[in-house]
Amino acid sequence: MGTLLQDLRYGLRMLAKNPGFMAVAVVTLALGIGANNTIFSVINSTLLRPLPFPDPDRLVLVWETFG
């Protein structure tokens, strides 16, 4: 556990020496986490969750085209 704390302190010191790199790293992580969350939410709501209807396997789409 002591080694982990030393490594974390060392990493924070190195990031504090290069604030531009730290800003890019934080923005990159934020964009990656946000994109991952968005994609998961879309996939979860469209593909993974069952439809909110009774007997969703019996639903059909009917339309008529006038031409």
PDB file of N, H, CA, C and O in Angstrom:
ATOM      1  N   MET A   1       0.823  -1.191   0.000  1.00  0.00           N
ATOM      2  CA  MET A   1       0.000   0.000   0.000  1.00  0.00           C
ATOM      3  C   MET A   1       0.865   1.252   0.000  1.00  0.00           C
ATOM      4  O   MET A   1       0.510   2.259  -0.613  1.00  0.00           O
ATOM      5  N   GLY A   2       1.989   1.187   0.682  1.00  0.00           N
ATOM      6  H   GLY A   2       2.277   0.369   1.180  1.00  0.00           H
ATOM      7  CA  GLY A   2       2.892   2.334   0.731  1.00  0.00           C
ATOM      8  C   GLY A   2       3.453   2.673  -0.635  1.00  0.00           C
ATOM      9  O   GLY A   2       3.614   3.847  -0.969  1.00  0.00           O
ATOM     10  N   THR A   3       3.755   1.647  -1.433  1.00  0.00           N
ATOM     11  H   THR A   3       3.624   0.693  -1.161  1.00  0.00           H
ATOM     12  CA  THR A   3       4.287   1.872  -2.777  1.00  0.00           C
ATOM     13  C   THR A   3       3.248   2.546  -3.661  1.00  0.00           C
ATOM     14  O   THR A   3       3.587   3.410  -4.470  1.00  0.00           O
ATOM     15  N   LEU A   4       2.003   2.164  -3.516  1.00  0.00           N
ATOM     16  H   LEU A   4       1.727   1.463  -2.859  1.00  0.00           H
ATOM     17  CA  LEU A   4       0.929   2.766  -4.297  1.00  0.00           C
ATOM     18  C   LEU A   4       0.812   4.250  -3.986  1.00  0.00           C
ATOM     19  O   LEU A   4       0.679   5.068  -4.896  1.00  0.00           O
ATOM     20  N   LEU A   5       0.861   4.598  -2.716  1.00  0.00           N
ATOM     21  H   LEU A   5       0.969   3.934  -1.977  1.00  0.00           H
ATOM     22  CA  LEU A   5       0.775   6.008  -2.337  1.00  0.00           C
ATOM     23  C   LEU A   5       1.963   6.795  -2.860  1.00  0.00           C
ATOM     24  O   LEU A   5       1.805   7.933  -3.304  1.00  0.00           O
ATOM     25  N   GLN A   6       3.157   6.202  -2.812  1.00  0.00           N
ATOM     26  H   GLN A   6       3.286   5.278  -2.451  1.00  0.00           H
ATOM     27  CA  GLN A   6       4.333   6.872  -3.354  1.00  0.00           C
ATOM     28  C   GLN A   6       4.191   7.091  -4.852  1.00  0.00           C
ATOM     29  O   GLN A   6       4.539   8.156  -5.363  1.00  0.00           O
ATOM     30  N   ASP A   7       3.679   6.083  -5.560  1.00  0.00           N
ATOM     31  H   ASP A   7       3.396   5.218  -5.145  1.00  0.00           H
ATOM     32  CA  ASP A   7       3.482   6.215  -6.999  1.00  0.00           C
ATOM     33  C   ASP A   7       2.452   7.292  -7.321  1.00  0.00           C
ATOM     34  O   ASP A   7       2.635   8.062  -8.264  1.00  0.00           O
ATOM     35  N   LEU A   8       1.374   7.351  -6.549  1.00  0.00           N
ATOM     36  H   LEU A   8       1.225   6.725  -5.783  1.00  0.00           H
ATOM     37  CA  LEU A   8       0.365   8.385  -6.773  1.00  0.00           C
ATOM     38  C   LEU A   8       0.927   9.779  -6.528  1.00  0.00           C
ATOM     39  O   LEU A   8       0.663  10.698  -7.303  1.00  0.00           O
ATOM     40  N   ARG A   9       1.701   9.943  -5.457  1.00  0.00           N
ATOM     41  H   ARG A   9       1.916   9.196  -4.827  1.00  0.00           H
ATOM     42  CA  ARG A   9       2.313  11.242  -5.185  1.00  0.00           C
ATOM     43  C   ARG A   9       3.275  11.636  -6.290  1.00  0.00           C
ATOM     44  O   ARG A   9       3.309  12.792  -6.712  1.00  0.00           O
ATOM     45  N   TYR A  10       4.059  10.672  -6.759  1.00  0.00           N
ATOM     46  H   TYR A  10       4.032   9.733  -6.417  1.00  0.00           H
ATOM     47  CA  TYR A  10       5.006  10.947  -7.849  1.00  0.00           C
ATOM     48  C   TYR A  10       4.255  11.348  -9.121  1.00  0.00           C
ATOM     49  O   TYR A  10       4.647  12.297  -9.800  1.00  0.00           O
ATOM     50  N   GLY A  11       3.185  10.633  -9.440  1.00  0.00           N
ATOM     51  H   GLY A  11       2.867   9.863  -8.888  1.00  0.00           H
ATOM     52  CA  GLY A  11       2.402  10.970 -10.626  1.00  0.00           C
ATOM     53  C   GLY A  11       1.792  12.357 -10.529  1.00  0.00           C
ATOM     54  O   GLY A  11       1.795  13.103 -11.508  1.00  0.00           O
ATOM     55  N   LEU A  12       1.272  12.711  -9.365  1.00  0.00           N
ATOM     56  H   LEU A  12       1.270  12.105  -8.570  1.00  0.00           H
ATOM     57  CA  LEU A  12       0.701  14.048  -9.191  1.00  0.00           C
ATOM     58  C   LEU A  12       1.762  15.135  -9.288  1.00  0.00           C
ATOM     59  O   LEU A  12       1.499  16.209  -9.828  1.00  0.00           O
ATOM     60  N   ARG A  13       2.964  14.867  -8.767  1.00  0.00           N
ATOM     61  H   ARG A  13       3.177  13.994  -8.328  1.00  0.00           H
ATOM     62  CA  ARG A  13       4.050  15.848  -8.895  1.00  0.00           C
ATOM     63  C   ARG A  13       4.424  16.058 -10.352  1.00  0.00           C
ATOM     64  O   ARG A  13       4.649  17.190 -10.779  1.00  0.00           O
ATOM     65  N   MET A  14       4.493  14.975 -11.117  1.00  0.00           N
ATOM     66  H   MET A  14       4.310  14.055 -10.770  1.00  0.00           H
ATOM     67  CA  MET A  14       4.854  15.084 -12.528  1.00  0.00           C
ATOM     68  C   MET A  14       3.770  15.833 -13.320  1.00  0.00           C
ATOM     69  O   MET A  14       4.081  16.626 -14.209  1.00  0.00           O
ATOM     70  N   LEU A  15       2.512  15.578 -12.991  1.00  0.00           N
ATOM     71  H   LEU A  15       2.260  14.934 -12.269  1.00  0.00           H
ATOM     72  CA  LEU A  15       1.441  16.295 -13.673  1.00  0.00           C
ATOM     73  C   LEU A  15       1.425  17.776 -13.287  1.00  0.00           C
ATOM     74  O   LEU A  15       1.099  18.629 -14.113  1.00  0.00           O
ATOM     75  N   ALA A  16       1.770  18.078 -12.052  1.00  0.00           N
ATOM     76  H   ALA A  16       2.035  17.385 -11.381  1.00  0.00           H
ATOM     77  CA  ALA A  16       1.800  19.470 -11.622  1.00  0.00           C
ATOM     78  C   ALA A  16       2.925  20.235 -12.324  1.00  0.00           C
ATOM     79  O   ALA A  16       2.814  21.444 -12.527  1.00  0.00           O
ATOM     80  N   LYS A  17       4.001  19.544 -12.693  1.00  0.00           N
ATOM     81  H   LYS A  17       4.090  18.562 -12.528  1.00  0.00           H
ATOM     82  CA  LYS A  17       5.105  20.209 -13.404  1.00  0.00           C
ATOM     83  C   LYS A  17       4.720  20.553 -14.835  1.00  0.00           C
ATOM     84  O   LYS A  17       5.260  21.499 -15.410  1.00  0.00           O
ATOM     85  N   ASN A  18       3.795  19.798 -15.418  1.00  0.00           N
ATOM     86  H   ASN A  18       3.356  19.030 -14.952  1.00  0.00           H
ATOM     87  CA  ASN A  18       3.357  20.030 -16.799  1.00  0.00           C
ATOM     88  C   ASN A  18       1.847  20.272 -16.819  1.00  0.00           C
ATOM     89  O   ASN A  18       1.083  19.353 -17.112  1.00  0.00           O
ATOM     90  N   PRO A  19       1.407  21.493 -16.515  1.00  0.00           N
ATOM     91  CA  PRO A  19      -0.041  21.733 -16.440  1.00  0.00           C
ATOM     92  C   PRO A  19      -0.737  21.591 -17.797  1.00  0.00           C
ATOM     93  O   PRO A  19      -1.912  21.225 -17.836  1.00  0.00           O
ATOM     94  N   GLY A  20      -0.057  21.865 -18.898  1.00  0.00           N
ATOM     95  H   GLY A  20       0.897  22.162 -18.867  1.00  0.00           H
ATOM     96  CA  GLY A  20      -0.663  21.693 -20.217  1.00  0.00           C
ATOM     97  C   GLY A  20      -0.974  20.237 -20.502  1.00  0.00           C
ATOM     98  O   GLY A  20      -2.050  19.909 -21.001  1.00  0.00           O
ATOM     99  N   PHE A  21      -0.032  19.367 -20.185  1.00  0.00           N
ATOM    100  H   PHE A  21       0.842  19.634 -19.780  1.00  0.00           H
ATOM    101  CA  PHE A  21      -0.244  17.930 -20.369  1.00  0.00           C
ATOM    102  C   PHE A  21      -1.373  17.441 -19.472  1.00  0.00           C
ATOM    103  O   PHE A  21      -2.185  16.609 -19.877  1.00  0.00           O
ATOM    104  N   MET A  22      -1.418  17.966 -18.247  1.00  0.00           N
ATOM    105  H   MET A  22      -0.759  18.642 -17.918  1.00  0.00           H
ATOM    106  CA  MET A  22      -2.471  17.552 -17.324  1.00  0.00           C
ATOM    107  C   MET A  22      -3.839  17.967 -17.864  1.00  0.00           C
ATOM    108  O   MET A  22      -4.799  17.202 -17.771  1.00  0.00           O
ATOM    109  N   ALA A  23      -3.934  19.164 -18.423  1.00  0.00           N
ATOM    110  H   ALA A  23      -3.155  19.786 -18.499  1.00  0.00           H
ATOM    111  CA  ALA A  23      -5.209  19.625 -18.978  1.00  0.00           C
ATOM    112  C   ALA A  23      -5.640  18.739 -20.143  1.00  0.00           C
ATOM    113  O   ALA A  23      -6.810  18.374 -20.250  1.00  0.00           O
ATOM    114  N   VAL A  24      -4.695  18.394 -21.015  1.00  0.00           N
ATOM    115  H   VAL A  24      -3.743  18.690 -20.928  1.00  0.00           H
ATOM    116  CA  VAL A  24      -5.027  17.528 -22.150  1.00  0.00           C
ATOM    117  C   VAL A  24      -5.441  16.146 -21.658  1.00  0.00           C
ATOM    118  O   VAL A  24      -6.383  15.558 -22.190  1.00  0.00           O
ATOM    119  N   ALA A  25      -4.758  15.626 -20.660  1.00  0.00           N
ATOM    120  H   ALA A  25      -3.992  16.103 -20.228  1.00  0.00           H
ATOM    121  CA  ALA A  25      -5.100  14.309 -20.119  1.00  0.00           C
ATOM    122  C   ALA A  25      -6.497  14.320 -19.492  1.00  0.00           C
ATOM    123  O   ALA A  25      -7.264  13.377 -19.690  1.00  0.00           O
ATOM    124  N   VAL A  26      -6.834  15.352 -18.752  1.00  0.00           N
ATOM    125  H   VAL A  26      -6.211  16.118 -18.591  1.00  0.00           H
ATOM    126  CA  VAL A  26      -8.148  15.437 -18.103  1.00  0.00           C
ATOM    127  C   VAL A  26      -9.252  15.585 -19.152  1.00  0.00           C
ATOM    128  O   VAL A  26     -10.299  14.947 -19.042  1.00  0.00           O
ATOM    129  N   VAL A  27      -9.025  16.422 -20.167  1.00  0.00           N
ATOM    130  H   VAL A  27      -8.175  16.941 -20.256  1.00  0.00           H
ATOM    131  CA  VAL A  27     -10.028  16.601 -21.217  1.00  0.00           C
ATOM    132  C   VAL A  27     -10.218  15.307 -22.002  1.00  0.00           C
ATOM    133  O   VAL A  27     -11.344  14.945 -22.342  1.00  0.00           O
ATOM    134  N   THR A  28      -9.120  14.611 -22.291  1.00  0.00           N
ATOM    135  H   THR A  28      -8.205  14.905 -22.015  1.00  0.00           H
ATOM    136  CA  THR A  28      -9.216  13.344 -23.018  1.00  0.00           C
ATOM    137  C   THR A  28      -9.999  12.309 -22.210  1.00  0.00           C
ATOM    138  O   THR A  28     -10.858  11.617 -22.756  1.00  0.00           O
ATOM    139  N   LEU A  29      -9.710  12.202 -20.928  1.00  0.00           N
ATOM    140  H   LEU A  29      -9.012  12.764 -20.484  1.00  0.00           H
ATOM    141  CA  LEU A  29     -10.464  11.273 -20.078  1.00  0.00           C
ATOM    142  C   LEU A  29     -11.934  11.655 -20.003  1.00  0.00           C
ATOM    143  O   LEU A  29     -12.802  10.785 -20.065  1.00  0.00           O
ATOM    144  N   ALA A  30     -12.222  12.938 -19.870  1.00  0.00           N
ATOM    145  H   ALA A  30     -11.517  13.645 -19.819  1.00  0.00           H
ATOM    146  CA  ALA A  30     -13.613  13.382 -19.779  1.00  0.00           C
ATOM    147  C   ALA A  30     -14.364  13.066 -21.066  1.00  0.00           C
ATOM    148  O   ALA A  30     -15.499  12.593 -21.009  1.00  0.00           O
ATOM    149  N   LEU A  31     -13.762  13.316 -22.218  1.00  0.00           N
ATOM    150  H   LEU A  31     -12.840  13.700 -22.264  1.00  0.00           H
ATOM    151  CA  LEU A  31     -14.419  13.018 -23.489  1.00  0.00           C
ATOM    152  C   LEU A  31     -14.624  11.514 -23.665  1.00  0.00           C
ATOM    153  O   LEU A  31     -15.677  11.077 -24.129  1.00  0.00           O
ATOM    154  N   GLY A  32     -13.627  10.736 -23.300  1.00  0.00           N
ATOM    155  H   GLY A  32     -12.772  11.091 -22.923  1.00  0.00           H
ATOM    156  CA  GLY A  32     -13.747   9.286 -23.427  1.00  0.00           C
ATOM    157  C   GLY A  32     -14.827   8.721 -22.530  1.00  0.00           C
ATOM    158  O   GLY A  32     -15.612   7.876 -22.961  1.00  0.00           O
ATOM    159  N   ILE A  33     -14.879   9.171 -21.300  1.00  0.00           N
ATOM    160  H   ILE A  33     -14.242   9.857 -20.950  1.00  0.00           H
ATOM    161  CA  ILE A  33     -15.902   8.687 -20.368  1.00  0.00           C
ATOM    162  C   ILE A  33     -17.283   9.141 -20.821  1.00  0.00           C
ATOM    163  O   ILE A  33     -18.241   8.370 -20.762  1.00  0.00           O
ATOM    164  N   GLY A  34     -17.392  10.381 -21.271  1.00  0.00           N
ATOM    165  H   GLY A  34     -16.614  11.007 -21.320  1.00  0.00           H
ATOM    166  CA  GLY A  34     -18.681  10.881 -21.746  1.00  0.00           C
ATOM    167  C   GLY A  34     -19.175  10.132 -22.973  1.00  0.00           C
ATOM    168  O   GLY A  34     -20.353   9.785 -23.054  1.00  0.00           O
ATOM    169  N   ALA A  35     -18.280   9.879 -23.935  1.00  0.00           N
ATOM    170  H   ALA A  35     -17.323  10.161 -23.869  1.00  0.00           H
ATOM    171  CA  ALA A  35     -18.669   9.148 -25.145  1.00  0.00           C
ATOM    172  C   ALA A  35     -19.062   7.712 -24.799  1.00  0.00           C
ATOM    173  O   ALA A  35     -20.044   7.191 -25.327  1.00  0.00           O
ATOM    174  N   ASN A  36     -18.311   7.087 -23.931  1.00  0.00           N
ATOM    175  H   ASN A  36     -17.513   7.510 -23.503  1.00  0.00           H
ATOM    176  CA  ASN A  36     -18.625   5.716 -23.520  1.00  0.00           C
ATOM    177  C   ASN A  36     -19.994   5.653 -22.850  1.00  0.00           C
ATOM    178  O   ASN A  36     -20.783   4.747 -23.121  1.00  0.00           O
ATOM    179  N   ASN A  37     -20.270   6.604 -21.986  1.00  0.00           N
ATOM    180  H   ASN A  37     -19.629   7.339 -21.765  1.00  0.00           H
ATOM    181  CA  ASN A  37     -21.548   6.645 -21.292  1.00  0.00           C
ATOM    182  C   ASN A  37     -22.699   6.871 -22.276  1.00  0.00           C
ATOM    183  O   ASN A  37     -23.749   6.241 -22.158  1.00  0.00           O
ATOM    184  N   THR A  38     -22.504   7.760 -23.234  1.00  0.00           N
ATOM    185  H   THR A  38     -21.650   8.272 -23.330  1.00  0.00           H
ATOM    186  CA  THR A  38     -23.545   8.043 -24.224  1.00  0.00           C
ATOM    187  C   THR A  38     -23.834   6.822 -25.083  1.00  0.00           C
ATOM    188  O   THR A  38     -24.995   6.476 -25.300  1.00  0.00           O
ATOM    189  N   ILE A  39     -22.795   6.173 -25.569  1.00  0.00           N
ATOM    190  H   ILE A  39     -21.852   6.454 -25.392  1.00  0.00           H
ATOM    191  CA  ILE A  39     -22.982   4.994 -26.419  1.00  0.00           C
ATOM    192  C   ILE A  39     -23.660   3.882 -25.634  1.00  0.00           C
ATOM    193  O   ILE A  39     -24.562   3.226 -26.154  1.00  0.00           O
ATOM    194  N   PHE A  40     -23.248   3.659 -24.405  1.00  0.00           N
ATOM    195  H   PHE A  40     -22.515   4.192 -23.982  1.00  0.00           H
ATOM    196  CA  PHE A  40     -23.888   2.624 -23.596  1.00  0.00           C
ATOM    197  C   PHE A  40     -25.356   2.937 -23.362  1.00  0.00           C
ATOM    198  O   PHE A  40     -26.195   2.039 -23.436  1.00  0.00           O
ATOM    199  N   SER A  41     -25.683   4.194 -23.081  1.00  0.00           N
ATOM    200  H   SER A  41     -25.001   4.923 -23.021  1.00  0.00           H
ATOM    201  CA  SER A  41     -27.078   4.556 -22.833  1.00  0.00           C
ATOM    202  C   SER A  41     -27.940   4.308 -24.061  1.00  0.00           C
ATOM    203  O   SER A  41     -29.060   3.809 -23.942  1.00  0.00           O
ATOM    204  N   VAL A  42     -27.431   4.650 -25.235  1.00  0.00           N
ATOM    205  H   VAL A  42     -26.522   5.055 -25.331  1.00  0.00           H
ATOM    206  CA  VAL A  42     -28.194   4.434 -26.465  1.00  0.00           C
ATOM    207  C   VAL A  42     -28.381   2.944 -26.725  1.00  0.00           C
ATOM    208  O   VAL A  42     -29.488   2.498 -27.023  1.00  0.00           O
ATOM    209  N   ILE A  43     -27.302   2.175 -26.613  1.00  0.00           N
ATOM    210  H   ILE A  43     -26.402   2.538 -26.371  1.00  0.00           H
ATOM    211  CA  ILE A  43     -27.383   0.733 -26.854  1.00  0.00           C
ATOM    212  C   ILE A  43     -28.300   0.076 -25.831  1.00  0.00           C
ATOM    213  O   ILE A  43     -29.091  -0.802 -26.178  1.00  0.00           O
ATOM    214  N   ASN A  44     -28.201   0.491 -24.585  1.00  0.00           N
ATOM    215  H   ASN A  44     -27.559   1.204 -24.303  1.00  0.00           H
ATOM    216  CA  ASN A  44     -29.025  -0.094 -23.533  1.00  0.00           C
ATOM    217  C   ASN A  44     -30.503   0.182 -23.786  1.00  0.00           C
ATOM    218  O   ASN A  44     -31.335  -0.712 -23.635  1.00  0.00           O
ATOM    219  N   SER A  45     -30.831   1.411 -24.169  1.00  0.00           N
ATOM    220  H   SER A  45     -30.154   2.137 -24.292  1.00  0.00           H
ATOM    221  CA  SER A  45     -32.243   1.744 -24.337  1.00  0.00           C
ATOM    222  C   SER A  45     -32.830   1.178 -25.627  1.00  0.00           C
ATOM    223  O   SER A  45     -34.036   0.941 -25.692  1.00  0.00           O
ATOM    224  N   THR A  46     -32.010   0.954 -26.657  1.00  0.00           N
ATOM    225  H   THR A  46     -31.030   1.146 -26.605  1.00  0.00           H
ATOM    226  CA  THR A  46     -32.559   0.473 -27.927  1.00  0.00           C
ATOM    227  C   THR A  46     -32.441  -1.033 -28.108  1.00  0.00           C
ATOM    228  O   THR A  46     -33.330  -1.642 -28.703  1.00  0.00           O
ATOM    229  N   LEU A  47     -31.390  -1.644 -27.622  1.00  0.00           N
ATOM    230  H   LEU A  47     -30.668  -1.150 -27.139  1.00  0.00           H
ATOM    231  CA  LEU A  47     -31.161  -3.056 -27.908  1.00  0.00           C
ATOM    232  C   LEU A  47     -31.313  -3.982 -26.703  1.00  0.00           C
ATOM    233  O   LEU A  47     -31.789  -5.108 -26.853  1.00  0.00           O
ATOM    234  N   LEU A  48     -30.930  -3.544 -25.543  1.00  0.00           N
ATOM    235  H   LEU A  48     -30.543  -2.630 -25.420  1.00  0.00           H
ATOM    236  CA  LEU A  48     -30.862  -4.448 -24.402  1.00  0.00           C
ATOM    237  C   LEU A  48     -32.148  -4.501 -23.584  1.00  0.00           C
ATOM    238  O   LEU A  48     -32.509  -5.563 -23.075  1.00  0.00           O
ATOM    239  N   ARG A  49     -32.834  -3.392 -23.451  1.00  0.00           N
ATOM    240  H   ARG A  49     -32.541  -2.530 -23.864  1.00  0.00           H
ATOM    241  CA  ARG A  49     -34.051  -3.355 -22.650  1.00  0.00           C
ATOM    242  C   ARG A  49     -35.236  -3.871 -23.456  1.00  0.00           C
ATOM    243  O   ARG A  49     -35.346  -3.556 -24.641  1.00  0.00           O
ATOM    244  N   PRO A  50     -36.119  -4.648 -22.856  1.00  0.00           N
ATOM    245  CA  PRO A  50     -37.300  -5.094 -23.601  1.00  0.00           C
ATOM    246  C   PRO A  50     -38.247  -3.919 -23.872  1.00  0.00           C
ATOM    247  O   PRO A  50     -38.247  -2.924 -23.148  1.00  0.00           O
ATOM    248  N   LEU A  51     -39.043  -4.057 -24.918  1.00  0.00           N
ATOM    249  H   LEU A  51     -39.042  -4.865 -25.506  1.00  0.00           H
ATOM    250  CA  LEU A  51     -39.994  -3.010 -25.255  1.00  0.00           C
ATOM    251  C   LEU A  51     -41.061  -2.888 -24.172  1.00  0.00           C
ATOM    252  O   LEU A  51     -41.432  -3.886 -23.553  1.00  0.00           O
ATOM    253  N   PRO A  52     -41.558  -1.671 -23.936  1.00  0.00           N
ATOM    254  CA  PRO A  52     -42.548  -1.474 -22.856  1.00  0.00           C
ATOM    255  C   PRO A  52     -43.978  -1.791 -23.300  1.00  0.00           C
ATOM    256  O   PRO A  52     -44.896  -1.015 -23.034  1.00  0.00           O
ATOM    257  N   PHE A  53     -44.168  -2.916 -23.968  1.00  0.00           N
ATOM    258  H   PHE A  53     -43.423  -3.547 -24.184  1.00  0.00           H
ATOM    259  CA  PHE A  53     -45.489  -3.335 -24.411  1.00  0.00           C
ATOM    260  C   PHE A  53     -45.699  -4.782 -24.013  1.00  0.00           C
ATOM    261  O   PHE A  53     -44.736  -5.539 -23.893  1.00  0.00           O
ATOM    262  N   PRO A  54     -46.945  -5.173 -23.808  1.00  0.00           N
ATOM    263  CA  PRO A  54     -47.190  -6.600 -23.585  1.00  0.00           C
ATOM    264  C   PRO A  54     -46.995  -7.356 -24.896  1.00  0.00           C
ATOM    265  O   PRO A  54     -47.403  -6.868 -25.950  1.00  0.00           O
ATOM    266  N   ASP A  55     -46.391  -8.512 -24.851  1.00  0.00           N
ATOM    267  H   ASP A  55     -46.060  -8.908 -23.995  1.00  0.00           H
ATOM    268  CA  ASP A  55     -46.102  -9.348 -26.030  1.00  0.00           C
ATOM    269  C   ASP A  55     -45.369  -8.573 -27.126  1.00  0.00           C
ATOM    270  O   ASP A  55     -45.900  -8.443 -28.229  1.00  0.00           O
ATOM    271  N   PRO A  56     -44.179  -8.059 -26.863  1.00  0.00           N
ATOM    272  CA  PRO A  56     -43.483  -7.254 -27.874  1.00  0.00           C
ATOM    273  C   PRO A  56     -43.106  -8.050 -29.116  1.00  0.00           C
ATOM    274  O   PRO A  56     -42.845  -7.450 -30.158  1.00  0.00           O
ATOM    275  N   ASP A  57     -43.067  -9.363 -29.047  1.00  0.00           N
ATOM    276  H   ASP A  57     -43.279  -9.851 -28.200  1.00  0.00           H
ATOM    277  CA  ASP A  57     -42.730 -10.156 -30.218  1.00  0.00           C
ATOM    278  C   ASP A  57     -43.874 -10.209 -31.224  1.00  0.00           C
ATOM    279  O   ASP A  57     -43.687 -10.676 -32.348  1.00  0.00           O
ATOM    280  N   ARG A  58     -45.056  -9.735 -30.832  1.00  0.00           N
ATOM    281  H   ARG A  58     -45.207  -9.356 -29.920  1.00  0.00           H
ATOM    282  CA  ARG A  58     -46.206  -9.748 -31.733  1.00  0.00           C
ATOM    283  C   ARG A  58     -46.454  -8.389 -32.378  1.00  0.00           C
ATOM    284  O   ARG A  58     -47.424  -8.240 -33.120  1.00  0.00           O
ATOM    285  N   LEU A  59     -45.604  -7.390 -32.117  1.00  0.00           N
ATOM    286  H   LEU A  59     -44.816  -7.511 -31.513  1.00  0.00           H
ATOM    287  CA  LEU A  59     -45.775  -6.065 -32.709  1.00  0.00           C
ATOM    288  C   LEU A  59     -45.395  -6.100 -34.186  1.00  0.00           C
ATOM    289  O   LEU A  59     -44.435  -6.767 -34.573  1.00  0.00           O
ATOM    290  N   VAL A  60     -46.154  -5.377 -35.006  1.00  0.00           N
ATOM    291  H   VAL A  60     -46.934  -4.835 -34.691  1.00  0.00           H
ATOM    292  CA  VAL A  60     -45.848  -5.248 -36.422  1.00  0.00           C
ATOM    293  C   VAL A  60     -45.998  -3.786 -36.824  1.00  0.00           C
ATOM    294  O   VAL A  60     -46.643  -3.000 -36.130  1.00  0.00           O
ATOM    295  N   LEU A  61     -45.395  -3.437 -37.951  1.00  0.00           N
ATOM    296  H   LEU A  61     -44.871  -4.075 -38.515  1.00  0.00           H
ATOM    297  CA  LEU A  61     -45.492  -2.091 -38.490  1.00  0.00           C
ATOM    298  C   LEU A  61     -46.250  -2.168 -39.793  1.00  0.00           C
ATOM    299  O   LEU A  61     -45.870  -2.908 -40.700  1.00  0.00           O
ATOM    300  N   VAL A  62     -47.338  -1.392 -39.889  1.00  0.00           N
ATOM    301  H   VAL A  62     -47.647  -0.791 -39.152  1.00  0.00           H
ATOM    302  CA  VAL A  62     -48.171  -1.392 -41.090  1.00  0.00           C
ATOM    303  C   VAL A  62     -48.244   0.035 -41.616  1.00  0.00           C
ATOM    304  O   VAL A  62     -48.531   0.970 -40.869  1.00  0.00           O
ATOM    305  N   TRP A  63     -47.983   0.191 -42.905  1.00  0.00           N
ATOM    306  H   TRP A  63     -47.749  -0.569 -43.512  1.00  0.00           H
ATOM    307  CA  TRP A  63     -48.141   1.518 -43.501  1.00  0.00           C
ATOM    308  C   TRP A  63     -48.607   1.354 -44.942  1.00  0.00           C
ATOM    309  O   TRP A  63     -48.507   0.282 -45.538  1.00  0.00           O
ATOM    310  N   GLU A  64     -49.117   2.451 -45.473  1.00  0.00           N
ATOM    311  H   GLU A  64     -49.198   3.322 -44.988  1.00  0.00           H
ATOM    312  CA  GLU A  64     -49.656   2.429 -46.841  1.00  0.00           C
ATOM    313  C   GLU A  64     -49.036   3.562 -47.625  1.00  0.00           C
ATOM    314  O   GLU A  64     -48.927   4.683 -47.126  1.00  0.00           O
ATOM    315  N   THR A  65     -48.633   3.281 -48.835  1.00  0.00           N
ATOM    316  H   THR A  65     -48.721   2.371 -49.240  1.00  0.00           H
ATOM    317  CA  THR A  65     -48.039   4.303 -49.701  1.00  0.00           C
ATOM    318  C   THR A  65     -48.982   4.565 -50.864  1.00  0.00           C
ATOM    319  O   THR A  65     -49.377   3.639 -51.573  1.00  0.00           O
ATOM    320  N   PHE A  66     -49.339   5.818 -51.059  1.00  0.00           N
ATOM    321  H   PHE A  66     -49.019   6.570 -50.484  1.00  0.00           H
ATOM    322  CA  PHE A  66     -50.192   6.197 -52.175  1.00  0.00           C
ATOM    323  C   PHE A  66     -49.300   6.619 -53.338  1.00  0.00           C
ATOM    324  O   PHE A  66     -48.412   7.455 -53.169  1.00  0.00           O
ATOM    325  N   GLY A  67     -49.529   6.054 -54.500  1.00  0.00           N
ATOM    326  H   GLY A  67     -50.250   5.375 -54.637  1.00  0.00           H
ATOM    327  CA  GLY A  67     -48.653   6.401 -55.611  1.00  0.00           C
ATOM    328  C   GLY A  67     -49.252   6.283 -56.941  1.00  0.00           C
ATOM    329  O   GLY A  67     -48.590   6.554 -57.943  1.00  0.00           O
TER     330      GLY A  67
END
